[in-house]
């Protein structure tokens, strides 16, 4: 007999892996392309080209993941159904005192048909999700471009636009009913129904083959009222009958098997298996659980599901805002994280009040790599920001102090001076976040949980770049974006170096990927950590086209020309402070940029 655990495990395998990776990639594509499009597209005439590029990216995602998704669906559905069929064969053999028969050719055929049907259903859901997401992207981008043309972008519009796309990246609409569902929920619902029905057909086929006519249904507390009448009872497949003084109702008439609302119908959690009159025991259920009868328990669990949906939705929205580069400097982002805290508190209170167990897997946002954390109302207050020493683990503090005591490079000595002299201004908003970043509006660092010393120096580099003086450039201004030497800026020197990298290898403009491949070959023997900063600067100089496996998104580089010098400064600051190999690679490929960096850090006070 197919069990509820079998269904849950199958659902997790089908909606996880490649399927979830596709959804995560789709959301990233929507958000990245929106940010790049709204920044770059100043007229509606460019919208068509942007939409075509977005569709091409989404179609590529579909093709990249389609085969793996289909392979997983086919293999897991076959395995689940044939395993249930094997258990049925063992149950029948037990009461007949015979050896269990293996899966029949007919059983394998039915399992294969079910697998194909579910694979096609998942494919349809993914195509529908992609097309509807593209439509949502077009509507949001068109609205943004209209505002850009008018020169009046409403306050907070980008925050709201990103939230709209976060929903679009996971929801599908049933055009017949008009209802919308998260794609993973829709897949699980359809999959449950189809697998249940296939298992039922295989069960009855095996019973027909051996001439056994009695079955019993499973039972669970808190079932729908219309299912409570027949759950946990025994029936006869040939119509109502009496055996040994016990009356067995007609299976089909009593349970509604084969109908949408009956046993094994739409989203039904019940199953059925072999019943032997006089031997089999029927499942019993308590009258009350935690002081609630079946109806009250059902209502309490439905309320829990509703609260879980709210938590998942808010987490996805927070994740999309982070994808767009929004952080604690954004009031909308802060508000979302505060809302998440209130939602989790409400869920925690409801479960405690009703004696229910928190289902943390159900609170996990789908298609999100790193689950966002809630923000307490005082967690981001200036009065509640710990210093670096008190916020990070001792082991990380020791590594930072080690680099400050013995810098690995000559420029690292200036970096260490800047760090030591200004350590008191390093304040930490959160040391256990999903990602690391510096927020100019608050002057604080947010550090990813488990980050290394390199990350601390990178984000601190941003802080010093923004907060300290460098000659005529005052604090509260990005030194890296404004500092000039010999009439040129840091960004100019970086782009000049990049142009020479192309020219020296006989590559023309636009041959960014070929350049990345050439540099990758030249650095084949170098450890990956020695090329991280170099990779990001290459990415910035090429608007995201050339990198060595790491780099900010195209949308980030498109947001502002200042982002190149800003990130290059932080990259050189961290490399000079923590890795002689990494800084040597930067100096080799960006000699003018490195020289300008060294001039800047010498001037920063």
N, C-alpha and C positions, 0 to 999 in steps of 0.2 A: 504494500500500500504506500502511496505517495504521502510523505509527511510534511508538516508545516516547515520544519527545519530544512527539508530538501528544497522547498520553494524559496526560502530566504537565502540560502547559500547560492542557488542558481541565479536569483535576482542580483545578488552582490557581484557575481562574476561577470554577468552580462552587462550591467551598467557601470562596472569599474573598468580598469585597464584602458584599452584603446578607446572605448566609448567615452569615458570621462575625459581622456586626453583630448578627444575631438571637441567636446563641449568647452573645455578650458581654452583651447586654441581659438575656437570661434569667438568667445568673449574677448580674448586679447586682440583679435583681428578687428573687431568692431570698435573697441575703445582706441587702439592705436591709430587706426585709419581715420577715426573721427578727429582726434587731436591734431593729426598731421593735416587733415583736410580743412578744418576750421581755421588753422593758422595760415596755411598756404593759399587757400582758395579765396580770392577776393571778389570774384564775380560768379554769377550763376552759370556762365558759359563753361566753367571748369568742373561743374558738378558731375556732368555725364562721364567725364574721364575718371574722376575720383570713384564714382559708383562702379564703373567697369573694372577698375583696379581692385576694388573691394570684393566684387563678385569673383574675380579670378583668384584672389587669395582664399576665399571661402571654398570655392570649388576644388582648389588644390588640397585644402585640408580634408575635404570629403574623400578625395581619391587616396590621400596618404593613409587614412585610417580605415577605409572601407574593407579592405581584404582582411585585416587583422580582426576587426569587429565581427565580420561574417564567420571567420574561422572559429572564434571563441564561442559564438552563439551556437553554431552547428555542433561542435564537440561537446559543449556543456549540456545542451538539451538532450542529445543522444544519451550521454552518460547518465543523466538524472532519470530519464524515463526507463532505460533498460535496467538500471539498478533497482527501481521500484518494481518492475516486472519480475526481477529475480527474487525479490522478497515475497511477492505474491505466490510465485511458484513454490517457494519453500513452505509458505503457510498452508497451501493446498496439500502438498506432499506430506506434511506433518500429520494432518488428521486422516489422511488416506494410508498412512504407514507405507509410503513409497518414496523412491528417490526423486528429488526435484528435477523437473525438465528444464533444459536451457531455453534461452529466448528463441521463439519460433521465427520463421521467415516473415510471417505476418506481423509479429510484434516489432521486428526490426524495421519493416516497411512503415508501420504507423509512427514509430519514433522518428524515422527519417522525414516523413511528411510533416510532422509537427515541427521538427528543426527547421525545415525549409520555410514553413509558414511564419515562424517567429523571426527568422533571418530577414524575410521580406518585410515583415512589419517594422523591424528596427530600421531597415534601410529607408522605408517610407517616412518614418518619424524623423530621421536625420535629414533627409532631403527637405521635408516640410519645415523643419527647424531652420535650416540654412536659408531657404527662400524667404521665410517670414522675418528672419534676422536682417537679411539684406534690405527688405522693404522698410523695416524700422530704422536701419542705418541711414537710408536715403532720406527719410522724412526728417530725422534729427539733423543730418548734415545740411539739408536744404534750409531748414529753419535757422541754423547757425550762420550760414552764408548770407541769408537775408539780413540778419542783424549786423553782420560784418560790413555789408555794403552800405547799410544805413549809418554805420559808425556809432551804433548804440547797442552794444551787447548788454542785455539785462544782467544785473548783479546776481550771481549764483546760477546763471544759466548752464555753465559747463557742469557744475555739480549735478544738476537735475538731469542733464542730457546723459551723463555717464550712468546714472541710476536707471534711466529708461533703457539704455543698451544692456545693462546687466540683466534686466528682466528679459529682454529680447533674445539674449544669448542662451537662454535655457528653457524658454516656454514655446510650446506648440499650440496652435488653435485648431480645434476640430471644426471644419467649415460647415459640417452638417448640423451640429448642435450649437456651435458658437462658443463652446466652453474652452477654456485654456488650461493647460497643465504643464508642470515641469516635465521636460522630456524624460528624465529618469523615472518619474512617477508614472507617466503614460506608458512607458515601456514595461515597467513592472506590472501594471494593471493588466495590459493586454497579454503579457507573457504568462501571468498567473492563470488567467482564464484559459488560454490555449493549452498550457501544460496540464492543467487540471482535466480538461476535456479529453486530451490525448491519453492521459493515464487512466481515466475512466473507461475509455473505449478498449484499451489494452486489458484492463481488469475484467471487464465483461466478456471480452473475447476469450480469455483464458478460462473463465468460469464456464462459458458455453462449451468449450472443448472437453472439459471433464464432467460436465453435467451437474455441477453444483449450482444451486439456485438461491442461496441465502447470503446476504451482505449486511454489514452494520456501518453506520456513519460515525465519524469522529465528533467530538464535542469540545467546546471551549466556552469558558465563562464570559459573559458580556457579548454573546452573539446577537445579530439582528433579531428582532422579535419574530419575524416571519420564518426564521430558520430555527428558532428555539423549539418549535413544535416537533421537528423530526430529527434534531441532532442527538447523537448518542443512543440511537435505537436500531433495531434489526428489522429487515424487510425481506420480502420474497420477490425475485425478479419475474416470476410467472403470474403475478397477481396475488391478491390476498389469500391466505391459507392458514390452517391451524395445525401445529405439530406438538404433540405431547401436552395438549391443553394450553399451549401458548399461541396467541394469534399474531400473525405476521402480516402487516399491511402491504399493499401493493407498492413496490419501490418507486415506480415512475409517478403514480398518482399522488403519493404522499409527499415526496421530496421535490417534485417539479424538475427532476433530472432531465437535462436536455433543453431547458428553457433558460432565458437570460437571468431571471430572478431566482431560479432554483439551485439545487445542489450542483456544484461545479460550474455555476453560471458566472456572471460578471463579478469579478473581484471577490469571489467566495473563498473563504479560508477552510471550508470543510472538505473532507475526502471520504472515501468508503473503501472497505476491504472485506475479506472473507469472514463469514459468521457461521459457526457450527452450532445448530440447535442443541441445547443441553450441555454444551462444553464451553463455548465462548462467553466471556464476561463483558458486559456493556460498561462503557466509561461512566463514572459517576461524577457529579458536580455538586459543590456545596451550595447551600441556599443563599449564603451571603459571603462576600469577600470584603474585608476592611469595613464591615458594617453596611455595605451597599448590596442591594439586590442586583439582578442581572441588568435591568434597565438603567439603574443609577450608575453601575459600573461602566456600561457602554457609553453613557453620556460623559462620564469622567474621562475615559480614555480618548473619546473624540475631542474633548476640550484640550487634552494633552497634545494630540496631533495638531490641533490648530495653533497652539503656542509654539510647537516645534517648527511649523511652517513659517511663522513670523521670524523666528531666530535664523532659520536658513536663509530667508529672503534678505534680511538685514546684513548678514555676513557676506552674501554675494555682492551686495551693493557696496559695502566697505571695501571688499577686495577689488572691485572694478574701479573705485575711486583711487585706490593705491596704484592700480595699473596706469591710471591717467596722470600719476605724479602728484595727487593731492594728499596732503598730510595734515599735521596738527595746526598748520597755518590757516587751514580752511575751516571756518565755522561750521559749514555743512558736514564736513568729515568728522569733526569733533562731536557734533550732535548725533550723527549716526552711531558712533561708538558708545555714546551715552545711552542712546535708545536700546542698543544691544544689551547693555548692562541691566536696564529696567526689564527688558523682555526675559532675560535669563533669570532675573529675580522672581518675576511672576510665575515662570515655569517651575522654578525651585519651590516656591510657596505652594503652588497647586499640587505638585507631587507629594509634598510633605503633608498637606491637609487631607489628601485622599488616600495616602498610604501607597502611592504608585512609585514604581522604580523609574528613575531617570534613564531614558534611552539615548545615550550620548551619540550613538551612531546616527540617530534620526535628527540630531541637531547640527550635524556636519553639513556645511554648504557644498552643494554638488558642483564639480568642475572648478574647484578652488584648491590650489596646491597647499597653501599655508593658511590655516584657519584664523581669521581675525579675532582679536581679543577685545573684550569690552573695556570701556574706560569709566573709571569711577569719577564722580563729579569733581573731586579735588585733585585727581591724578595729574592734571596738566596745568595746575595753578603755579604761577611763579614762586609762591611761597612753599611749594611742595616739590621742589626739584632738587634731588640729591646731587652731590658732587660726583666726579668720576671715581674718586677713591671709595666712596660709600656705596656706589651703585653697581659696580662690576665685581665679579668674583676675584678673590685674592690672586689666583693663578694668572688671570689676565692682567691685573695691576702689576704683578711682578715682571711679566713679559714686556709691558709698556715701559716700566722703569729701567729694565735691562737695555732696551734700545736707546733710551734717553742718556744712560750712563756711557754707553759705548756705541755711538752711531756708526753704521757700516760704511758710510760714504762721507766725503768732505762736505757736500751740501747738507748732509744730515746733521752736521754740527749746528748750522744755522737753524734748521728745523727744530732741533732739540732745545736751542736757546729760546726760540719763540714759544715752544710748548711749556718749558719750565717757567718762563717769566709770566705766562698767561694761564697757567693751569687753573687758577681760581675762577676764571670765567667759563670754564667747561662745566655746563650743567646738563644733567641727563633727564629727559622727559620720560623715557621708558627704556629699560635695559633688557627687556624680554619680548621685544616686538617681532613682527613677522619679517621686517626688513629694516635696513639702516638708512638714515638720512638726516640732514641738517635742516632746521626750519628757521629761515632768516627772521620771520616775524616775531619769534619768541627767543631766538638766539640759543636754542637748545639742540642737543643731539638725541636722536632716537637710535638705539642700537638693537640689532637683531640678536635674539637669544642664541648664545653660544658663539658669538662672533669672535674673531681673532684680533691681535694687536694691529694688524695691517688695517683693518676696518676702522679701529679707533683713530689711527693716524689720518686715514682718508677723511673721515667726517670732521675731525678736529681741524684738518687743513681747510675745509670749507669754512668753518667757524673763524679761523684766523684770517683767511682771505677776505671775509665779509666784515669782521668786527674791528680789525686793527688798522692803524695808519701805515701808509707806505709813501713817504715823501709828501707830495702835495695832495695825495688822495686820502680823504678823511675816512673815519670809521663809518660803518653803515653803508658802504659801497663796495662792490666786488673789485678788489685790487686787480685781479687777473684780467678783468674785462676792460679796465680803464688805464692801466699802467702803460706808459710808453717809454721806449729807449731808442734813440736815434730816429725818432719820428714814426716808429712802427709799434704796433701793439703785439701782445703775446699771441693773440689769435692769428694775426698776419704772419708771424714767424712760423707758427705751426703749419699753416696752409702752404707757406713757401717751402718748408721742409717736405711736405707731402707731395707737392708738385715735382720736386726734384727726385723723390723716390720713384714716381712714375717714369719721369724722363730718363733716369739712369738705367732703367730696365727696358727701355724702348717701348713703353706703354703710353698710350694717349689718354686724354680725358675720358672718363667713363669706364676705364678698365680697372675698376676698383677690386673686383673679385680676383682678377688675375694677379694684381699686386699682392693681395692677401695670400694667395697660394704661393707666390714666389718667396715672400718673407717667411711663411710657415716652413718652407723647405730649407731656407737658410738657418732657421732656428730649430731644426729637427732634433738636435741633441739637447736643447735647453729644457729644464723642467717646466711644466705648465705654469707654476706660480711665478716664474720669472718673466712671463709674457702677459700677465693679466692687465697691468696698467697700459702697456703698449697696445694691446688689443683694443682697449676702450678709446684711446686717442686716435687710432686708425679709424675706428668706427665713427668718431665725431668728425674727423676731417672728410669722410666720404658720405656723410648723412646716413650712416648705418649700413652702407653697402660692403665695406671692407672691415673684417675683424678676424681674430684668431680663435674664435670660439666664445668670446665674451664681449659684451658691449651694451650700452643703453639702446633703447628702441629707436626706430626711425622717427616715431612721433615725438620722442624727447628731444632729439636733435633739431627737429623742425620747429619746435616751440619757440626757440630764441637763438640767434647767432652767438649770444653770450655763453650759451651752455658749453660750447667747445672749450674756450679758455678756462671757464670755471671748473669743469671736470678735469681738464688737463693739469691744472694747478694741484687739485686734490690728489690726482694719480701720482704726480711727481713728488708731492709731499710725502705720501705713504711709501713710495719706492725708495726715496732717498733716506727715509727714516728707518726702514726695515729690511731692505734687500739690495746688496751691492750688484747682484746679477740683474735684477729688474731695472735699476737705475742705469746700469751700463747699456742695456737694450734700448732704453729711452734716449740716452745720449747718442747712441749709434744711429738711430733712425730719425731722431728729431734734434739734431745738434743745436740749431738756432733756438728752438723752443726751450731746450734745457738751459742754454746760456741765459735766455731771458728770465727763466724761472729762478735761476741762481741770483740774478740781479734783483729780482723782486723780494726774495726772502732775505736778502742782505739789507733791503730798505725797510722791511716791515718792523715796526716797533709797537 
